[in-house]
Amino acid sequence: MLFAIFLIFCVGEIMKYLIYAAIGSAMYSLCIVLLKSLISDLSLEVLILNPLFLFVNITFGGIGFLLNQISIKKEKASHVWLVSNSAGAVVVILSSFLILKESMSVSEMIGFFLMIFASLLLIKKVK
């Protein structure tokens, strides 16, 4: 996270908004993984009143959404979408493996590597 903040100050204007999109998507994806672990442990009535549920939704989901909206305002939506999906996929894969102890199927792995490859092509094109 600190590395991403450092990059924002060192890169050009276009890459800055793509990094905003990546950070926003990473926060939103982490929100989804944390909510899955909460939802699987609690009933719906207890979940709605749980302060951790509200904190995770407002903090991670809200800030992630806000950063994505800022990046879409300044950059092409197709570029933001690609970088957001790639960053979100990385966060979901790592956090679901580490937190939820889930694994990926072969088709998910292929899609993940194709998105990473497309993101790298986009970054090369933007530079």
Beta strands, then each sheet from edge to edge (+ up, - down):
end
